[in-house]
Amino acid sequence: MKGKTKNKKSTFGRICVYGASRMGYNANYQKAAMELGKELAARGINLVYGGGSNGLMGAIARIVHDKGCHVKGFIPKSLIPRELTDDSIGEIEVVTHMHERKHKMAQMADAFIALPGGYGTFEELLEVLTWAQLGIHKKPVGLLNVDGFYDSLLSLFDKATDQGFVTQAARNLIISAPSAKELVGKLETYVWNYESGFVWDVKDQTPRNE
């Protein structure tokens, strides 16, 4: 592996990062993805991601891989022509469908981070956040809020809380920061203080910390 870094010890072995298969119009999105990749590698944190070579997914995966940490990607066969180029990054596992992809990503990860993205990124973020709310897992969930990209979503969460649809304890499950260093630092020091009251059959649930 190229560019092996001297890593700081982290409480996380692997972080799952959700992000777009496009770069977006703001150059700061790509910059933030690369900075997050450098921050993960500096802390010795391996990457779990959607397996694509393009867009923000590819940008962070390339940095983490080049800095000497392990990169594991999961990609459905149907998305290979769109998201995976000949320049694949790290260890790529082809899966049959989106549910399997999300299952395996969540199962491997110790925490989750969402970069800017579109519907797919939003859906993945909200699913793992819902799993946290339901008590299916106790893994930190973070937003890299680059240039206020997620301000409107965070405002919606606040409105749902104000209107009685989300408890304040559940609202506090989402962690956000404008920079990679600040966000990873917050995730590292996050203390789980939420109980759903539900009991799940671990065998039937995806992302459980045991």
C-alpha positions in Angstrom: 0.0 0.0 0.0 1.2 3.6 -0.8 1.8 6.3 1.7 1.5 4.4 4.9 0.9 6.9 7.8 1.8 6.7 11.4 -1.7 6.3 12.9 -3.2 7.5 16.1 -5.1 5.0 18.2 -8.9 5.2 17.6 -11.8 3.7 19.4 -13.2 2.7 16.0 -11.9 0.0 13.8 -14.1 0.8 10.8 -16.4 3.7 9.9 -19.1 3.4 7.2 -19.2 6.5 5.0 -22.2 7.3 2.8 -21.7 9.6 -0.1 -22.7 10.5 -3.6 -21.4 8.8 -6.8 -21.1 12.4 -8.1 -18.9 15.2 -7.1 -21.6 17.9 -7.0 -21.1 21.5 -8.1 -19.3 22.8 -5.0 -15.6 22.0 -5.0 -15.7 22.0 -1.2 -17.6 18.7 -1.2 -14.8 16.8 -2.8 -12.3 18.6 -0.6 -14.3 17.6 2.5 -14.4 14.0 1.3 -10.7 13.9 0.9 -10.1 15.6 4.3 -12.3 13.0 5.9 -10.3 10.3 4.2 -7.1 11.8 5.6 -8.6 12.1 9.1 -9.7 8.4 9.1 -6.3 7.2 7.9 -4.5 9.4 10.5 -6.5 7.8 13.2 -6.0 4.3 11.8 -9.7 3.9 10.9 -10.6 1.6 8.1 -13.3 2.5 5.6 -16.5 0.7 4.7 -18.4 2.2 1.8 -20.6 1.7 -1.2 -17.8 0.4 -3.5 -18.0 3.0 -6.2 -15.0 4.6 -7.9 -16.8 7.8 -8.9 -17.8 10.9 -7.1 -17.4 11.6 -3.4 -17.4 7.8 -2.7 -14.4 7.3 -4.9 -12.6 10.4 -3.5 -12.7 9.3 0.1 -11.9 5.6 -0.7 -8.9 6.6 -2.8 -7.4 8.7 0.0 -8.0 6.1 2.8 -6.5 3.3 0.6 -3.5 5.4 -0.5 -2.8 6.3 3.1 -2.5 2.6 4.0 -5.8 1.7 5.7 -8.2 -1.0 4.6 -11.0 -0.1 2.3 -14.0 -2.5 1.9 -16.7 -1.7 -0.6 -20.0 -3.4 -1.3 -21.7 -2.8 -4.7 -24.8 -4.4 -6.2 -24.2 -6.1 -9.6 -26.7 -3.8 -11.3 -24.8 -0.6 -10.3 -21.3 -1.8 -11.5 -21.6 -0.1 -14.9 -22.6 3.2 -13.3 -20.5 3.4 -10.2 -17.5 1.1 -10.6 -14.7 1.9 -13.1 -11.7 -0.2 -14.1 -9.9 1.7 -11.3 -11.5 -0.1 -8.4 -10.4 0.8 -4.9 -9.6 -1.6 -2.1 -11.5 -4.8 -1.6 -14.8 -4.8 -3.5 -17.5 -7.4 -2.9 -20.3 -7.7 -5.4 -23.7 -8.3 -3.8 -27.1 -9.1 -5.3 -29.2 -6.1 -4.2 -29.3 -2.8 -2.2 -30.6 -4.4 0.9 -27.7 -6.8 1.1 -25.3 -3.9 0.4 -26.7 -1.9 3.3 -26.9 -4.9 5.6 -23.2 -5.7 5.1 -22.0 -2.1 5.4 -23.9 -1.6 8.6 -22.8 -4.9 10.0 -19.1 -4.2 9.5 -19.1 -0.6 10.8 -18.5 0.8 14.3 -19.9 4.2 13.3 -21.6 6.0 10.4 -20.9 9.3 8.5 -22.9 10.9 5.7 -21.2 13.1 3.2 -23.3 15.4 1.0 -25.3 13.4 -1.5 -28.7 12.7 -3.0 -31.6 10.4 -2.4 -29.5 7.3 -1.8 -27.3 9.0 0.8 -30.3 10.4 2.5 -32.0 7.0 2.6 -29.0 5.3 4.0 -28.5 8.0 6.7 -32.1 7.9 7.8 -32.2 4.1 7.9 -29.2 3.8 10.3 -30.6 6.7 12.3 -33.9 5.0 12.6 -32.2 1.8 13.7 -30.5 3.8 16.4 -33.8 5.2 17.5 -35.3 1.7 17.6 -32.3 0.4 19.6 -31.2 -2.0 16.9 -27.7 -0.7 17.2 -25.8 1.7 19.5 -23.3 3.1 16.9 -22.8 6.9 16.5 -24.3 8.5 13.4 -22.7 11.6 12.0 -23.3 14.3 9.4 -20.4 16.1 7.7 -22.3 19.3 7.2 -20.1 20.9 4.5 -21.0 24.5 3.8 -24.3 24.0 5.5 -25.4 21.3 3.1 -27.5 19.6 5.8 -28.8 22.7 7.5 -32.3 22.2 6.1 -32.4 18.5 7.1 -31.3 19.4 10.6 -34.0 22.1 10.8 -36.5 19.5 9.7 -35.3 17.2 12.5 -35.8 20.1 14.9 -39.3 20.8 13.7 -40.2 17.2 14.0 -39.0 17.3 17.6 -40.8 20.6 18.3 -44.0 19.1 16.9 -43.8 15.9 19.1 -42.8 13.4 16.4 -39.2 12.9 17.6 -38.2 12.9 21.2 -35.3 15.1 22.3 -33.3 12.1 23.2 -33.7 10.6 19.7 -32.9 14.0 18.2 -29.6 14.0 20.0 -28.6 10.7 18.3 -27.5 12.6 15.2 -24.1 14.3 15.5 -23.0 17.0 13.0 -20.0 19.2 12.4 -18.7 21.3 9.4 -15.2 19.7 9.3 -13.9 16.2 9.2 -11.6 16.6 12.2 -14.4 18.0 14.4 -16.9 15.4 13.4 -14.6 12.4 13.9 -13.6 13.9 17.3 -17.2 14.2 18.3 -18.0 10.6 17.3 -14.9 9.4 19.2 -16.1 11.1 22.4 -19.8 10.5 22.0 -21.4 8.8 25.0 -24.5 6.7 24.3 -27.3 7.9 26.5 -30.4 6.6 24.8 -32.6 3.6 25.4 -35.4 2.7 23.0 -37.2 0.2 25.3 -37.3 -2.4 22.5 -35.7 -5.8 22.6 -34.6 -7.2 19.3 -33.6 -10.7 18.2 -30.0 -10.1 17.4 -29.9 -12.9 14.8 -32.5 -11.1 12.7 -31.1 -7.6 13.0 -28.2 -6.1 11.0 -26.0 -3.7 12.9 -25.7 -4.7 16.6 -22.8 -3.9 18.9 -22.3 -6.9 21.3 
